[in-house]
Amino acid sequence: MLIRVIDFETSDMPPDGGIIQIGWVDVRIYPDAAPEFGCSQSIFVNCGKPISIAAMAVHHIRQKDIADAVPVEVGLQELTKEGPDIFCAHNAAFEQAFFQGGDTPWLCTLKAGRRIWPDAPSHSNQALRYFLNIDDADGFEPWQAMPPHRSAPDAYVTGWILLEALKHATVAQMIEWTKQPSLLPGTIRFGKHKGIPWSKVDPSYLDWIATKATEMDPDTVFTAKHWLARHRADAR
């Protein structure tokens, strides 16, 4: 099974932004052997849009860096070579806003990480790197993870998060989680139950979020429904 882990740097946030750097690393999963981890790669692409100051402050890619780069469409062709079985990204919804990947399924390590490691202080790419002590993993090459906020290093770190996640969940499970809203970890961040773990929130309040709150985001509603179902199952 070929999982192509990808990461984009962009000129701005969607829908206004465009891709300016494409990074990827291949992770091959075998049923009876250790995973095979490729070398991270990246390519600059020119989306024809100005790079915002806010974006430059994150990835430090300037307009002159992409002036002579190939068009985005040419760069994206690299992602479909060899026909990957799965695309993987950290916060895959971001990459999917720019590249759908055809019929190839997606796996989101952010959504998987929130389920597998709910106690992590953050579920960002770099936070999970250190929470999971990935730098001490056998085979991890720190030079491939530098600098952060460039597409090849970020894809490389995401690939290692994927390997850690596979110790706790199957590929099929994580693909299914990716199709759903995110299960929020930690504590509720609003209302009279602010600061209380989701698992401890009063079921009547969870029911209000799930059925009567009209301005809640999908992740919040999904999380409320999840814990409400757990409460009802435990009460049987």
matplotlib code that plots the C-alpha trace (Angstrom):
import matplotlib.pyplot as plt

x = [0.0, 1.4, 0.4, 1.6, 1.9, 1.6, 1.9, 1.3, 2.6, 0.3, 0.2, -2.8, -5.6, -8.3, -10.3, -8.1, -4.7, -2.9, -0.3, 3.3, 5.2, 4.3, 6.0, 5.5, 7.0, 6.0, 5.2, 4.8, 2.9, 3.4, 1.4, 4.4, 7.2, 8.2, 7.0, 9.3, 9.8, 10.9, 12.9, 10.9, 10.7, 9.3, 8.8, 8.1, 5.1, 3.7, 0.0, -0.1, -1.2, 0.7, 2.0, 0.5, 2.7, 1.0, 1.9, 5.5, 5.8, 5.0, 6.9, 9.4, 8.8, 8.9, 7.6, 11.0, 11.3, 8.4, 8.9, 10.3, 8.6, 6.4, 2.6, 0.7, -0.9, 2.6, 3.6, 0.5, 1.3, 4.1, 1.5, -0.3, 2.7, 2.7, -0.9, -0.9, -3.5, -4.1, -3.3, -2.4, -2.0, -2.1, -5.4, -6.2, -9.1, -6.6, -4.8, -8.2, -9.2, -6.6, -6.3, -9.0, -6.9, -9.6, -11.1, -8.1, -9.1, -7.6, -6.3, -6.0, -3.4, -4.9, -8.2, -6.6, -4.3, -7.2, -8.7, -5.6, -3.8, -6.6, -4.3, -1.7, -1.2, -1.7, -2.4, -0.4, 2.2, 5.2, 3.5, 2.8, 6.4, 7.7, 4.8, 5.5, 9.3, 9.5, 13.0, 14.2, 12.6, 14.8, 15.3, 14.1, 16.5, 16.2, 17.6, 14.6, 12.3, 14.0, 13.0, 9.4, 6.7, 8.2, 6.3, 8.9, 9.9, 6.3, 5.3, 8.2, 7.0, 3.5, 4.7, 6.2, 3.1, 1.3, 3.6, 2.9, -0.8, -0.7, 0.4, -3.1, -5.5, -5.9, -5.7, -9.4, -10.3, -8.4, -9.9, -13.3, -12.4, -11.2, -14.6, -16.3, -16.0, -13.2, -13.7, -12.5, -10.1, -9.7, -12.3, -15.3, -14.3, -17.5, -20.6, -21.4, -19.3, -16.2, -13.0, -14.8, -13.7, -16.1, -16.6, -17.9, -20.2, -23.9, -25.8, -28.6, -26.1, -24.6, -28.2, -28.7, -25.5, -26.4, -30.0, -30.8, -27.7, -27.9, -24.6, -22.2, -19.5, -19.6, -16.7, -18.4, -21.8, -20.1, -18.2, -21.4, -23.2, -20.3, -20.3, -24.1, -24.2, -21.5, -23.6, -26.7, -24.8, -23.3, -26.8, -28.2]
y = [0.0, 3.3, 6.3, 9.6, 12.2, 15.7, 19.3, 22.6, 26.1, 28.7, 32.4, 32.9, 31.0, 29.5, 30.5, 33.5, 31.7, 29.4, 26.7, 27.9, 24.9, 21.2, 18.6, 14.9, 11.7, 8.2, 5.7, 2.1, -0.2, -4.0, -6.7, -8.7, -6.2, -2.9, 0.2, 1.7, 5.5, 7.5, 10.7, 13.9, 16.0, 19.4, 21.7, 25.4, 26.3, 29.5, 30.1, 33.5, 35.2, 37.5, 36.0, 37.8, 39.2, 36.9, 33.9, 35.0, 35.4, 31.7, 30.0, 32.8, 32.1, 35.3, 36.3, 36.0, 32.4, 31.3, 33.8, 31.1, 28.1, 25.7, 26.2, 24.6, 22.0, 20.7, 20.4, 18.6, 15.9, 14.7, 13.7, 11.3, 9.4, 5.7, 6.0, 6.3, 4.3, 7.0, 10.7, 11.8, 15.2, 16.9, 18.8, 17.3, 19.7, 22.4, 20.5, 19.3, 23.0, 23.2, 19.6, 16.9, 14.0, 12.4, 9.2, 8.5, 8.3, 10.7, 10.2, 13.1, 12.8, 15.8, 14.1, 10.8, 12.4, 14.1, 10.6, 8.7, 11.2, 13.3, 14.4, 16.0, 19.7, 20.5, 18.5, 20.6, 18.9, 20.1, 19.6, 16.0, 15.5, 16.3, 14.9, 11.5, 11.9, 11.2, 12.7, 9.7, 7.1, 4.7, 5.9, 9.5, 11.9, 15.4, 17.2, 16.1, 17.8, 21.2, 23.9, 23.8, 25.4, 24.3, 21.6, 18.8, 19.0, 19.2, 16.2, 14.3, 14.9, 14.1, 10.8, 9.9, 10.9, 8.5, 5.7, 6.3, 6.5, 3.1, 1.5, 2.4, 2.4, 0.9, 2.7, 2.0, 3.4, 6.6, 7.1, 6.8, 9.3, 11.6, 11.6, 12.7, 16.1, 16.2, 14.8, 17.6, 16.7, 18.2, 20.6, 22.5, 26.1, 28.0, 28.4, 27.4, 24.2, 26.0, 24.2, 20.9, 17.8, 16.8, 13.5, 15.2, 17.7, 17.4, 15.3, 17.9, 20.5, 18.1, 17.6, 21.3, 21.6, 18.7, 19.6, 23.1, 25.3, 26.7, 28.5, 25.7, 24.5, 20.9, 19.7, 21.0, 19.4, 16.1, 16.0, 16.7, 13.9, 11.6, 12.1, 12.2, 8.7, 7.5, 8.8, 7.0, 3.8, 3.9, 4.5, 1.2]
z = [0.0, -1.1, 1.1, -0.3, 2.5, 1.2, 2.4, 0.7, 1.4, 0.0, -0.9, 1.4, 3.0, 0.8, -1.1, -2.0, -1.9, -4.3, -3.9, -4.1, -2.8, -3.0, -0.7, -0.4, 1.1, 0.3, 3.0, 1.9, 4.2, 4.0, 5.7, 7.0, 6.9, 8.4, 6.6, 4.0, 4.4, 1.4, 1.2, 1.3, -1.8, -2.8, -5.7, -6.0, -8.2, -9.5, -8.8, -10.4, -7.1, -4.8, -1.6, 1.5, 4.2, 6.7, 4.7, 4.2, 7.9, 8.3, 5.5, 4.4, 0.8, -1.2, -4.6, -6.3, -5.1, -7.3, -10.2, -12.5, -11.0, -13.0, -13.0, -10.2, -12.6, -13.5, -9.9, -8.9, -11.5, -9.2, -6.6, -8.9, -10.3, -9.5, -8.5, -4.7, -2.8, -0.2, 0.2, 3.7, 5.2, 8.6, 8.5, 5.2, 4.6, 4.0, 1.2, -0.2, -0.6, -3.3, -4.6, -4.4, -5.5, -7.7, -6.3, -4.1, -0.4, 2.2, 5.7, 8.1, 10.8, 12.7, 13.0, 13.9, 16.4, 18.2, 18.7, 19.5, 21.7, 23.3, 26.1, 23.8, 24.7, 21.0, 17.9, 15.5, 13.3, 15.4, 18.8, 18.0, 16.8, 20.3, 22.3, 20.6, 20.9, 17.1, 17.0, 19.0, 16.7, 14.9, 11.4, 11.9, 10.2, 11.8, 8.7, 6.7, 9.3, 8.9, 8.5, 9.8, 7.7, 4.4, 2.5, 2.4, 6.1, 7.2, 5.0, 6.5, 10.1, 9.2, 7.7, 11.1, 12.9, 10.6, 11.5, 15.2, 14.6, 12.8, 16.1, 17.5, 14.6, 11.1, 7.9, 7.3, 10.7, 10.0, 6.6, 8.1, 10.8, 8.1, 6.4, 9.7, 11.5, 14.0, 17.5, 19.7, 22.5, 25.9, 27.5, 26.2, 25.5, 25.9, 28.0, 31.5, 31.2, 29.9, 31.1, 31.8, 29.9, 27.1, 28.8, 32.0, 30.4, 31.5, 29.0, 28.8, 27.7, 25.1, 23.9, 23.5, 21.5, 19.3, 18.6, 19.5, 18.9, 15.4, 15.2, 16.4, 14.0, 12.7, 14.9, 18.1, 17.2, 16.2, 19.5, 21.5, 19.8, 20.4, 24.1, 24.3, 22.7, 25.2, 28.1, 26.8, 26.2, 29.7, 31.2, 29.8]

ax = plt.figure().add_subplot(projection="3d")
ax.plot(x, y, z, "-o")
ax.set_aspect("equal")
plt.show()
